[in-house]
Amino acid sequence: MQSVDEIWRVQKAYISEIKQLGKKIKKIRASKKMTQQTLADLSELDIRTIQRIEAGEYGIGLHTLFALADSLDIKASELLTN
């Protein structure tokens, strides 16, 4: 059984990864002079979802990852690498 400290450490790492991914999506979107609304429309997501993802408040699944990558005209792997 995992200790509370180990669970907390894993959770903090997961949250950190979500925040980094959100920042990366925002940076790429902004570099393409794309609004959040445009990204939402292209990826068929709600604008509030885009806002939450970029703020690091929302983890995403593979379907959303690929939809965002396609909408940003990049490979999904680019969102996952530093």
Contacts in CASP RR format, 6 or more apart in sequence:
PFRMAT RR
TARGET T0000
AUTHOR 0000-0000-0000
METHOD contacts of the structure
MODEL  1
MQSVDEIWRVQKAYISEIKQLGKKIKKIRASKKMTQQTLADLSELDIRTI
QRIEAGEYGIGLHTLFALADSLDIKASELLTN
18 56 0 8 1.000
18 57 0 8 1.000
18 58 0 8 1.000
18 59 0 8 1.000
19 56 0 8 1.000
21 53 0 8 1.000
21 56 0 8 1.000
21 59 0 8 1.000
21 60 0 8 1.000
21 79 0 8 1.000
21 80 0 8 1.000
22 53 0 8 1.000
22 54 0 8 1.000
22 55 0 8 1.000
22 56 0 8 1.000
23 54 0 8 1.000
23 56 0 8 1.000
24 79 0 8 1.000
25 53 0 8 1.000
25 54 0 8 1.000
25 68 0 8 1.000
25 72 0 8 1.000
25 79 0 8 1.000
26 54 0 8 1.000
28 72 0 8 1.000
28 74 0 8 1.000
28 78 0 8 1.000
28 79 0 8 1.000
29 36 0 8 1.000
29 39 0 8 1.000
29 54 0 8 1.000
29 72 0 8 1.000
32 72 0 8 1.000
32 73 0 8 1.000
34 72 0 8 1.000
36 47 0 8 1.000
36 50 0 8 1.000
36 51 0 8 1.000
36 54 0 8 1.000
37 47 0 8 1.000
39 45 0 8 1.000
39 50 0 8 1.000
39 68 0 8 1.000
39 71 0 8 1.000
39 72 0 8 1.000
40 46 0 8 1.000
40 47 0 8 1.000
40 49 0 8 1.000
40 50 0 8 1.000
42 70 0 8 1.000
42 71 0 8 1.000
43 50 0 8 1.000
43 64 0 8 1.000
43 67 0 8 1.000
43 68 0 8 1.000
43 70 0 8 1.000
43 71 0 8 1.000
44 67 0 8 1.000
45 64 0 8 1.000
45 67 0 8 1.000
45 68 0 8 1.000
49 58 0 8 1.000
52 58 0 8 1.000
53 59 0 8 1.000
53 60 0 8 1.000
53 64 0 8 1.000
53 68 0 8 1.000
60 68 0 8 1.000
65 76 0 8 1.000
65 79 0 8 1.000
65 80 0 8 1.000
66 76 0 8 1.000
68 79 0 8 1.000
69 75 0 8 1.000
69 76 0 8 1.000
69 78 0 8 1.000
69 79 0 8 1.000
END
